[in-house]
Each structure stands twice: as structure tokens, then as C-alpha cells.
Amino acid sequence: MTSSLSVLIADDDPTTRAIVSAALKTWHFEVVSADDGDAAWHQIETARPAMAILDWMMPKIDGVDLCRRVRADPTHEGLYIILLTARDSHADMVSGLDAGANDYLTKPVDREELRARVHVGARVAALQEHLSGRVAELQEALSQVRQLEGLISICSYCKRIRTEEDNWDQMEQYISEHSQAQFSHGICPPCLEKAKLDFER
């Protein structure tokens, strides 16, 4: 599987960081790295990775607290987080997931397990990006839709509509200015018959 997604690996152990970074590059991910929690947060803020692999035990901000900080910031809600740790108890796994991690990977890192979990994360991140794009398109479309609302005053004789400025506009003009509707003109069958009768007279 090839990917152009950016992945952050944050771990204070240079060996683990190097092993994970090399594997990610082999799988064609873009890699950014950090050696403590503060640096990891800076990379999340500036590099905007699609995925983050965070060591549980890091200086300054540990992985669990970093998960909580990410989840508290709506601008990073799409970030896919894998928590990396030597802890392997059920309680630890639950604690990490409760903090906001999407997945959990134990040390020492197994390359094939890393590959499988990272590719799951890549599929989820790609889907989220696609959905975000569709939502943005929908919001843009909705922002361009103008609706007619409320009580509209219309003359019962000439069918002109009274505007907010107390002017009387032709119905077509008013509707065109307050909606996305466009008009084409024709003649309906009853009016056509009436026109024929008037002409014959």
C-alpha cells in the first residue's frame, strides 16, 4: 500500500524512533518526529500530520496527556492516534483508549503488527479527509442557497411584491434577488387559448 499521509512518531527513545521512522518511510509515509511531548505537540500544531504514534512515557507531556490535549482541541479532531507503550495490561489499554487513542501498540514494536495497524489508521484518515471534503462542499453549497421566509405582501391585482424598502417589485425580480431561482418565459395553454380568442375578435 502506498501513501502520502504524514505520520508523527513521538518517542524519547532514539532507537524506537529510528526503527518506526524507517518502517514508515519504507511504506511511503511522510514522517515527522519528536523526542518529547512538547515537541510532539508542536509538530501536531505545525506539521498537521494525519496520524500520530505517541509513546506513553515521554518527558514534559506523556502520551496519554497528549491524547487528551488533542481530543480537547476541535482543530485536531481527525488526528488518528496510536499509543505506543511497554504497558500491556487490559487496564492500561482501556486507560489509553479512554484518553482518546484510536489504537494501541506494545513495545518492543513488531514490524508486521505496526504495518497492519498503521495501514488501518491510513484508511481511516483517508476516509475522514474525504468526508471532510464532502462536508465542506455541502456547507459551501448551502451557504449559497438563499431562502424566502416569512410573510410576503403581494398585490392581488398586479401581483407585484412589496420589498423591505416598501417598494413594489415584479414577482420575477423579487424571487430572483432572494433565491437561486431563474426564470424562462412562455405561455400556458389557457392563456394561449385566451390570446387566440382575443386575436380573433
VENBELHU-V502970 format. One record per residue. N is the residue number from 1. SS is DSSP state (H for helix, E for strand, C for the rest). PHI is phi in whole degrees, 0 to 359 (999 if undefined). D_LAST is the distance of its C-alpha to the last C-alpha in whole Angstrom. Layout:
((N SS PHI D_LAST) (N SS PHI D_LAST))
//
This chain:
((1 C 999 80) (2 C 261 79) (3 C 205 78) (4 C 250 77) (5 C 293 77) (6 E 267 80) (7 E 234 83) (8 E 265 85) (9 E 248 89) (10 E 242 91) (11 C 201 94) (12 C 281 97) (13 C 270 99) (14 H 296 99) (15 H 293 100) (16 H 299 97) (17 H 299 95) (18 H 292 96) (19 H 296 96) (20 H 293 92) (21 H 299 91) (22 H 297 92) (23 H 295 91) (24 H 298 87) (25 H 294 87) (26 H 300 88) (27 C 270 85) (28 C 71 83) (29 C 270 82) (30 E 278 82) (31 E 240 85) (32 E 238 86) (33 E 224 89) (34 E 208 91) (35 C 250 95) (36 C 203 94) (37 H 294 91) (38 H 296 91) (39 H 295 90) (40 H 296 88) (41 H 297 86) (42 H 299 85) (43 H 294 84) (44 H 298 82) (45 H 288 80) (46 H 258 80) (47 C 279 80) (48 C 52 78) (49 C 293 79) (50 C 279 77) (51 E 216 80) (52 E 225 84) (53 E 254 87) (54 E 246 89) (55 E 291 93) (56 C 298 94) (57 C 260 97) (58 C 227 96) (59 C 296 97) (60 C 73 95) (61 C 226 92) (62 C 281 93) (63 H 299 90) (64 H 292 90) (65 H 294 89) (66 H 293 87) (67 H 302 85) (68 H 297 84) (69 H 295 83) (70 H 298 81) (71 H 291 79) (72 H 279 79) (73 C 252 77) (74 H 298 73) (75 H 288 73) (76 H 243 76) (77 C 296 74) (78 C 272 74) (79 C 292 77) (80 E 271 79) (81 E 244 83) (82 E 249 86) (83 E 270 89) (84 E 251 92) (85 E 200 95) (86 C 277 99) (87 C 286 98) (88 C 226 97) (89 C 281 97) (90 H 299 94) (91 H 297 94) (92 H 295 94) (93 H 299 91) (94 H 297 89) (95 H 298 90) (96 H 295 89) (97 H 293 86) (98 H 297 85) (99 C 287 86) (100 C 124 82) (101 C 291 84) (102 C 274 82) (103 E 209 85) (104 E 216 88) (105 E 225 91) (106 E 265 95) (107 C 270 97) (108 C 293 99) (109 C 289 96) (110 C 271 95) (111 H 301 93) (112 H 291 91) (113 H 292 90) (114 H 301 89) (115 H 302 87) (116 H 296 85) (117 H 289 85) (118 H 292 84) (119 H 289 81) (120 H 298 80) (121 H 299 79) (122 H 295 78) (123 H 295 75) (124 H 295 74) (125 H 297 74) (126 H 294 72) (127 H 295 70) (128 H 297 70) (129 H 296 69) (130 H 297 66) (131 H 294 64) (132 H 298 65) (133 H 296 63) (134 H 293 60) (135 H 297 60) (136 H 297 60) (137 H 297 57) (138 H 295 55) (139 H 296 56) (140 H 295 55) (141 H 295 51) (142 H 294 51) (143 H 293 52) (144 C 270 49) (145 C 273 47) (146 C 249 45) (147 C 248 44) (148 C 275 42) (149 C 227 44) (150 C 84 44) (151 C 276 41) (152 C 251 38) (153 C 274 36) (154 E 229 32) (155 C 290 30) (156 C 286 28) (157 C 261 25) (158 C 265 25) (159 C 68 27) (160 C 285 29) (161 E 248 33) (162 E 278 36) (163 C 274 39) (164 C 296 43) (165 C 271 43) (166 C 68 40) (167 C 264 37) (168 E 242 34) (169 E 256 33) (170 C 301 30) (171 H 305 30) (172 H 299 31) (173 H 296 33) (174 H 297 35) (175 H 294 36) (176 H 297 36) (177 H 284 39) (178 H 245 41) (179 C 203 41) (180 C 266 41) (181 C 289 37) (182 C 234 35) (183 C 244 31) (184 C 237 29) (185 C 252 25) (186 C 210 23) (187 C 223 20) (188 C 281 20) (189 H 305 19) (190 H 298 17) (191 H 291 15) (192 H 296 14) (193 H 296 13) (194 H 295 11) (195 H 296 10) (196 H 296 9) (197 H 296 6) (198 H 297 5) (199 H 293 5) (200 H 292 4) (201 C 289 0))
//
